[in-house]
Amino acid sequence: LAQAFFLCVKVSGAVEAMEYETCEGLCAVVGASHAGSRLQRFVARAFRERLGQKAGMLHVSARHEAAVACANGRVLINGQKAAGYTVLIGGEVVTLSAALPNGGLQGKRGLAAGKSAQCSGAPRMLLFDTGDAYSAGQQQAGHSPGALAFFRYYRDVQRVCSAAEWRECEALFMQPASLSLRLNRCTARHRHAVEALRRAFGDRATPVPWMESSGGAFYVAPAASAQAAEEGLDLVKAIANAGDAVLQESASMLPALALDPQPTEAVLDLCSAPGSKTCQLLDAMATAAQGNPQGLLIANELYQERAARVWNRARWQPSTALLVTVVDACDFPAVAGGGFHRILVDVPCSSDGTVRKESRRLDKWNVHSALRHHSLQLSILRRGLSLLRPGGRLVYSTCSLDPLEDEAVVRTALLAEASTDSISLMPAEEALPVSCPRGGPGLETWQVPDPTFVDTQRTYGSIAEVPEVMRAELPESLFCGSVEEGQRLGLRHCARFLPTHSAHFGGFFLAVFVRSSTAGQEVNVTRMEGPSLLQPLREDLATLAEVSDFFGMADQATDQLVLLEGGSVIAVVSAGLGTLGRSSPASIPVLHGGAPLLRRVQTGIMGTCKWQICPEGAAFLARFASRRKLILPREGLLQLLHSRQSNELNEALAACDCLEQGPILVTWRSGSGFCEEVASCCWFGGTVISDADTGAWLLQLLAPTEVLQWHSFLLEREDEQMGE
């Protein structure tokens, strides 16, 4: 999947080239003489569709035209020109270049930019100050019918805050969000990642003050020019690809902080895509356990390609506790004995709180999305509450401002649990760290808009006011109760975050549910068809013997190993996941789990061992293996990282008894100093191949280029750091 593929775009007979590059390091090249924001979205969908085809899965949200375009090798686009600009789309870096350089993609850099005179649409996160052109575009967007209805709805109808505060919000909603990223503190490179980012961005990088105790996060202020914005962008991508950082809005960091997962607990992220919150939960659990959490974190998604995106973002974090599943959240089975200790329910929503990332949402804003999402959100929340064990905590969150998706869902769920008297709301400010921004209180009453609200401004205060023919479209669960009921339920314990609560926020909603520790709740078990959840490696004696002999694994070391993907992947799992796999009464579709160590190779080119090291799990494999380990001097490894391969290591391979084709683990020898803690847990997976013609042995590294570049950067900085 890491290899590039090509899509040709024919426009009026002229074919040029465009580079499309994601944060995951995957890229595509399409021909384009005209490109705009629509093309960026279209190619993103087409690109994921092609990846889905290569992985044997389908991207369900891709348009039929995108699939046809991929299959036929062309994409038809609109007539707007915007070559030479970079924007962020869904956390991914997208670069458009005017023409494909003669030397190919290597070394080609697009400008780091957002809105331009040639490009329709706004940047998701502002990378440099575009001046009057951007401001004029935002001002025009703010006067569209959708934008006017948006402002009127929340100011005059729902009254989510005071009129004076909302006027401030309106001005801030018209300003794009700054680039923000969160650091993973569970990696050995955390301190070095922080230092590298500070050096790259200088005064433009401002720490998120309330994230200091959680590994740290940065806001990156817009640069004065596109050239300045480009500086540091490659470093961000490299650090993110290595699992040391995650592009994530600061408001979306709040749910994981409020959930506060512990390393020995069973934790469920019920709607996990695109994965930034999953990464944050995993980081918190791994850090608290010094890299070895005994609990488990299940990250669930409805669609396989969305679950794959979660895995791609989290797989480089050093943890064995993650399990990625593909299940309808409304029917998620009770696989944890006694229920889950912590559950995050970050539901699909209208996302109208994200207008700072995408101002076009204002142009198209209406109430249809909120009305459509309400029932689904309620169903997911109720299922989450049913899976919560006594004494457990559940965080419900949306990036929507609408009480139809927020308080209305919370109210109905609380009323449904009223008979048990075991579920209540915890004040959000008590769940969040003291240093976090405090949002506004939840609403106790609200209005339900007519579907034609943008045109008619019609709303209803109760179900009795709704015409009979519309009651199927506007269910009773949308409506509020009395003020007294809202007070009894504690709806003000919810929190609604606005740009006035933090200059970098959009709109966000948070509610924290707790189940009393004395509740005698029984978690219903749902049995699903399929094989057992995780198969212990010990059940496959032939594979166990093959791998153990080749790598020199002790018998007791294999107790944590399981087989995934039909036996094609060997992974190491936490104690919690291991128990789940052996004793769970239900079976659920598993995409990935634990830390992958080895993947079966279908061809015979690997010699006596038909396995390839998974580069993201090489450090874990090194803990089990006593053979096939090559330790190079710093200079030797640095040269290997730059070239990815070498045929000049015969002597070193012979010294460690590795003159045999197959997988190999590689690290470097470091004394006390800058990279000692990095070297102690940093291993690279590779392969050794014999060249029959020359008699030399060729060693090739398997990690993505960005990961190798980041470690090269660390090694090159070692001498400089020790001299300071």
N, C-alpha and C positions, 0 to 999 in steps of 0.2 A: 504493500500500500504506500510505502514511502517513495516509490518511484513516480516521476512525473508522467503525465500523459497529455495528449494534445487534442484540442478541439479547434476546428477551423471555422471562422466566422466570415461569411461572404457578404459584403455590403457594396452594392452598386459596382460589382466587379473588382473592387479594390480590397486587398487582403493585407493587413498589417498584423502586429502581434501585441499581446497583452499578457503580462505576468499576473497570475493569481496565486497568492501565497498565504497559507493559513498559519496560525500560531503553532499548530501541531507539526509544522515543517513540511506538510504536504503541499504540492504545487501543481498547477496546470498552466498551459499556455494556450491562449486562444488568439485567433487573428481578429483584429478590430481596427477599423478606421474611425468609428464613432462609438463612444461608450458613455454611459451615464449611470445614475444610481439604480435605474431599473436593470441595467445589464449586470451590475454587481450582484444584485439579489438573484437574478436569473442564473448567472454562471455559478453562484454559490450552490444553488439547488441542483443544477446540472452536474456540478462537480461531486456533490455528495451522492447523487444518483449513481454516478459512475463508480465511486468507491463502494457503494452498496452492492452494485453488480459484481465487483471484484471479490467482495467478501461473502457473496451468496445471500445477500439480503437486500431488501427494497426500502428506499427512502419514501415513506408513504406521503409525505407532504410535497414531494416534488411534482411539478406539473407534468402532465402527459407529454406536453411539447418538449420539456427538458429531456425526458427519456428518449424521445424520438431524435432530438438533436444530438444527443450523445451517441446513439446508435448509428446515426448517419454521418457523424463527424462534422456537424455544423451547428451553429446557434444563430438564429435570426434575432436581430436587436433593433432598438429604436434609433432615431437619428440624432441623438445628442452626444456631443463630443466632450470627453473628460479624461484624456490620456495624461499620464504623468502625475497622478495624485494617489495618495494613500489615505484610506479611512479605516475605521474599526467597525466591523459588522459582527454583532453577537460575540464580542470578545476575540474576534479573529482579525488579523492584520491583512488588509487587502491592498495590493499595490498594482496600479495601472501604469504601464510604460508605453511610450508612443510607438516604439519599434523594437523588435527583437535584435539585440546586439549580435554582431558577427560571431562573437565568441560564445554565444548561447546565454544561458541565464546567469552563469557564475559571474559575480562582480557587478551585476546590474542592480542598481538601486533606484526605486521610484522616489519622488519627493514625498516627504511626510506632510500631508496637508489635509484639509477638510473641504469646506465649501469653496468653490471657485466660480468664476464668471461663466465657465463652460459646463459646470456640473449642476444638475438639478438635485435638490435634496441636501441635507445637512450632515455634518460628521456626527458619529455616535459619541465620540469623545474628542474634545478640541485639542489638537496637537500643536497648533501655532495660531497666532493672532492674525485673522484674515481681514480685520479692519472693517471699513464701511460696507463692502460687498456682502459680508456675512450678516451684519446688523440689518441691512436693508431687507435681506431675504427673510430673516426672522420676524421683522416688523410686518412684512406682508403676510407671513403665515399666521401671525397673531390676530389678523383681522379677517380671517376666513370664517365662513358660517360655522364650521365645526369648532374652531377655536373660541369664537364668541359664545357658542352654546356650552362648551366645556367650562369656561370661566363663570358663566351665569349659573350653571347647574350647581357648582360647588360653593359659589359665593352666596347666591340668593335662595337656592332650594335646599341643599343639604347643610349649608352653613357649617362646614367642617372646621372653621376657625372664625375669629372675629373679622369684620370687614377690613379693618386696618391691616391685620396680618395677611389677609388674602391679597390685598393690593401689593404687598411685598412679594408674595408668592408668584403673582402673575408676572412681575418683572423678572424674577429668578427663573421661572419656567421657560422664559424666552432665551436663556443663556445656556449653552451646551455644558455638559459635565466635563470636568477635567479627567485626564487619564488617571486611573487609580489601580493599584495592585497591592496584593497582600503577600507577605513572606511566610513560607512554611518553616517553622522553627524546629521541626523534627529531623531535618537533614543536617549532616555534619558541615555543610557549606553555608549554613544560615548567616553566620557572622560575616563571611566573605561576600555573600550576595548583598547584604546591607551596605557594606563598604563600597562595593563595585557600583551599586546604584547611586550612592551619594556622590561618588567621583564622576559618574557619567552625567548626572543631571544638575549637580551643584545646588545652587540656591533654589532651583525650580522644584526640587524634591522636598516636600514638606511632610513630616511624619503625621500620621493619623493618631492624635494623642491618646485616644481611648483604646488603641490596639497595641500599645507598647508592651503590655504584659502578656499578649497573645501572639507574639512573634513579630509584630510590627507590620505596618502598611504605610504606603506613601501616596500622596496626591502629587501629580506631576503637572506643574503649571504650564500653560501654553508658552511655547518659545516665541521669540520675536520674529522668526523667519522659518521657512520650510527647511532650509539647510540646517539650522540649529535643532529643529525638531527631529531630523533624521538621526542626529547624534544620540546614541544610547538606545535607539530602537532595536538594533540587532542584539544588543546585550539583553534587553528585556525578553526578546523571543528565546534567546539561548537559555536564560535562567528559567523561564517558564517551561521550556521543553525538558529541562533537566529535573523538574519537580521541585524547584526551590522557590517559585513564586507563581501566583495565579492572578490573572487580570480579573478584577472583581470590583464592582461598585461598593463604596463604603457602606451604604444603607443595607446592602444584601449581606453584610457581615454580621448584622445584629441577630438574626435568628439563631445562628450557631452559638453565639455568646449567651443568649437567653436559655438555650437548651442545656448548655454546660455538661456535655457527655463525659463520663468517667471511663477509665481504661478497662475496667472489669465488667462493664455493663453491656447489655444487648441493646443496640441502637438501630433505629430504622429511619431512613430518609425515603419517604413514601413516593415522592415525585421529584426525582433527583436531578434531571437534566436542567441546564447544561453541565452541572457538576461542580461549580465553584463552592457551593455550600457543603457538598459531600467532601471536597478536598479540605475544607476548613474543619469539619467534624473529625475527619481522619487524622489531621494534623494535631488537633487537641488531644485525641485519645493516645496517639503515638508519643507525643511529647510528655504527657503526664506519666507514661509508663517507660520513659527513657528508651523509646523505640520498640518496645515489646509488649503491646497491649494484649491482655488475656481475653478481652471481650470480643465483640463482633459489631460490625457496621454493615447493614444491608442497604445498598443504594438501589432503589427500584425505579423502573420506567416502563411505560406501556409499550413503546415501540423499540425494536431491537437497535435501529440505527441511532436513536437518541440515547439508549443505554450504552452503546458503543462510544458515543462522545463523552459520556461520564467517565468510562474506563480510560479513554485516551488522556483525559486530563489528570486522572488520579494515579495511573499505574506507575509513575516514576517516584511517587512518594514511598519512602521506605517503611512499609507496614504490611503485616500479614492478616489484618483483621477485616479487610474489605471483601464483600461479596456483592456482585452486580447481578440483579435479577430482572426479568422481563415479565411483568404481571400487571393486570389491571388493578390499579390501586383500590378500587371500590370492592375488590374481592380478594385482597391480599390474605394469604392463609396465615394462621396462627402457628408459625414455625418455632417460635421461642417459647420454651417451657415456662408457663406462668405469665407470659406476655413480655413486652419490651419495657425496659426501664425508661428510655427516652425515644420520642418519635418527633420527627420534623415533618410537617405537612405544609409544604410550600406549593400551593395548588396552582394549576393553570388559571390564568385570569386575563382580564382585558388589557392589563399592563398600561393603563393610562397614566400611571405615575412615572412612566419612563419617557415622557415627552421631551425631557432635556436631552436624551440620547437620540431622539428621532422626532424632530418637529413636525414631520409629515403626519404623525398621529393626530395632531391638532386639526389639520385640514380635514381628516376623515373621521373625527371623533363623533360617536353617537352612543346611545345607551344599549344598542342591540347586544354587544359583546358581554356586557355585565349581566343582562337578563339571561343570555344563553349559558353563561358559565355558572350561574348561581346553583342550580340543582346538582351539577357535577361536583362542585366544591363541597356542598353539603354532604353528598354521599361519601366523598373521600374522607372528610373530617370525621364523620360518624364511624367509618370503618377504622380509622386511626384510633379513635377513643376506645373502640371495642378491643383493640390489641394492647392497650396500655395497662400495665400491671399495677396493683396497689402500691402507692407511694411513688408512682411514675410521673413524668412530666411530658407534656406534648406542646409544641409550639406551632401555631397556625399562622401563616404569613402570606401576604400577597404584595405585588407591586402595583396595586390598584388603590385609588382613593375612594372608590364607590362603596357606600355602606351596604349596597345590595350584595357585594362580594365579601364584605368584611363583617360588620356587626350583625347583619341579617343572618348570615351563616352561623356565626357564633351563638346568637340568641336561640335559633332553632335547635342547634345541637345541644345546648344546655337544657332546654325544655324537654328534649327527648330523653335526657339522662336524669331528669328530675326525680323519677320514681326510685332510683337507686340512692340518691342523695350522696353520691360519692365523688362526683365531678364538680369542680369549681374553677373560677378564674383566679389566677395569682396576679397581683399587680405587676405590670410589665417592668416598672422601674425597680422592683425588688429582684426580678430575674436577671436584669442587665447589670454589668459592672458599674460601680459608682461613677466612674469617669465618662460613661457613655452619654450621648445627648438624650434628653428626655423628650419624648414626643407629646403630642396633645392627647387628652383623654378621649376614650371612645364615646361615640354618640349613644344617647338613650332613646332618641326618636329620630325618624327620617321619613322622607317621602319616597314613593315608588313612581318612577316616570312612566308615562305612556310611551310605547315604542316609537311614536312620532314626535318625541320631545323636541328634537332639533328644530322642527318646523312649527310645532304647536305650543311648546312649553307646558303641556298638560301634565299634571301629576295627580297622584291619589294618596290619601292619608290612611285608608283602610281598604280591606277587600270589599267592603260593602259599597264603596264608591265606584268600583270597577264594573263596567258593563258586562252582562252575563256572557256575551260572546267572546270576551277577552280573558275570562278567568283561567282558562287553560294555559294561556300565555303568561299570565301574571299570577303564579300560585301564592297561596296564603303565607308561605314561609318567607316571602320577600318583605312582608310588612312588619313594622315594629309593634310592640305592645304599648302599654301605658308607661308613663314616666316612673311610676312606682315599681312596675315590673322590671324595667331597666335597672333601677337602683338595687332591687332585690337580687338580680342576676349578676350585678357588679360589672355592667358593660363598660363603665368608665375605667375599669382596670386594663382594658385594651389600650393600645398606643397607635396613634396615626402620626407618622413622621412627614414633615413638609420641608421645603427648602429653607424655611426660616429657622428650622432647628439645627441645620448645618448647611453652610454655604455650598456644599458639594452634594447634598441630597436631592433626590427627586421626591416622589411620593411613595410611601411604604406603610404597611399595616402589620401589626403584631398582636397576637393574643396568646397567653400562656395558660394552658389547662393543667390541672393537677388532679390525680385520683388519690383519695384519702388512703392512708396506709392501713386503715382498719377495714377497708372494703373487702367483702367476701366474694369478689367478682370471679367468675369462671370464664376463661377465654375459650370460646368455641373453636374447635379444630376443624379445618376444612381440608379434606383429603383431595389431592390433585393427582391426575394420571401422570405417569412417567417414571423414569428410573430414580434410584435413590439420589439424594441431593449431592453428596460428595463421596466419591469412591476412594477409600484408603489405598495407597500404593501397595500395601502389603497383600492386598487381595489379588494382585497381578504378579505372581512369583517370577515369571520370566522377565518382565520389565524391571522389577526390583533388583534381580540379580545382575542384569545387564548394566544398569545405571550405577549400582553400588560398586561393582567391580571396576568399572571404568574410572570412576572418580574417587574410589577409596573411601566410601562412606561407612561409618560404623552402624551397626544394626539399630541401636537406639536412636540414631539421628534421623532415621526414616519414619519414625512414628508420626511426625507432623506433616508428612507428604501425602498429597492426594492426586488423583487423576481427574482432569477436566477435559471438556470438549471431546467426549467419546474416547478418552484415553490418549489423545494426541498432545496433551500438555501436562507436565508435572509441576505442581505448585506447593509451596509451604504455607500452611494456614495457622492462625492463632488457635489457642486452646478452645476458645468459644466457638469458632467456626468448625473445628474438628468435632466437637460434641454435637453441634447442629447437624452435621453431615451424618453422624452415626446413629443418632437417636430420634431425629425429627420424624413425627408421624405424617408429615406432609412432604410432598416433593414439588419444587417450583423450578421453572426454567432458569438456569444459571448461564449468564454470558461469560463471566470471568470471576475468579475468586483468589484470595490470598496474594502471595507474591509469586508470579510465574518464574520457574527456574529453567525448564527445558521444554522444547517443542520438537515433536517427532519430525524427522526429515524423510520425505517420501522417496527420494532418490538414493542411490548408493554411493554418492560422491564423498560421504563423510567417513568412509573407511569402516572400521569395526564398530563404531558407535553411530547409530542412526538417529542421533539427537543433536539439536542445536541449542546453544545457550540463549535464553531470553535476556537481552541486554539489561532490561529494567530490574531483573532479579539476580544479577551476577553476584552482588555483594552477599545476598542470602545463601546462594549456592556455595560461595567460598567458605561459609561457616561449617558446612557439612563435608566438603571435599578435602581429602588429604593428598590427592594426586591432581595432575593436569593444572598446575598453578605456576605461572611464570612471573617472577619478580624482576623488574628491570630497574636500572638506575634512572634517575630523574631525566637526564638528557636523552636516554634511549626511548623512554616512554613519550617524551615530548615530541620527538621526531615521528614516532608511530602515530600519535594523535593527529599530527598534521597531515600525514600521508595516508592514514587508514590502513595501510598494509606495508609489509616489509619482507624481503627475501634474504636479509642479511643477519638473521638471528639463529642460524644453525647451532652455533656454540652455546648460546643461552638455552635453546630448546633441549640440547643434549644434556646440559647440566641439570635440568629438572626432569629428565627422563620423559620428554614430550615429543620425541621424534617418531610420532605416529599420527596419522590423519585423524581428525576429529575435533571436537570442541575443546577450548582451552580458556582458562581464567588468567587475566593479566592485571597486574598492579605495579606500583613503583615503590622503591625503597626510599624512605624519607627519614631524616634525622629529626631531632627536636627543632621545632620552628614553626613557620607559618602554616604548612600544610600537613603537619603530623596527624591531626585529628581527621583530616580529610582522607589521607592515604590509608588510615587504619580501617576504613569501612568502604573504600571506593575501589571496586573491581570492574573490569571490562570483560565482556564476553567476546570471544573470537573463534576463529576456525583455523586449523593448520592443514594445509594441502601440499602434497608432494608434487614437484615439477619433474616429470619423468625425463625431460630433455636435458635439464641442467643439473639435476640431482639436488637442487636447493629446496628448502622448505619455505612455503609462503604462509605468513600469518596475516589474517585479515580481521579487523575489528568490526563489530556488528552494530554498535550504537549509532543513532542518527547524528548527522553532521553537527547540528547545533549543540548536542550534548558534548561531543568531542571538543568543539570550539570552546565551550565554557570551561572544561577542565584544562585545556591548553592555556586559557587565560589565567587560571589559578596558578598553574605551574610557572608561567612566565612572570607572575607577580611575586613569586616566592623570594627571589633574591632581593627585590626592591623592598619587600615588607621586612625582611630580616635586617636590612640596613637602616631602617628608620628608627 
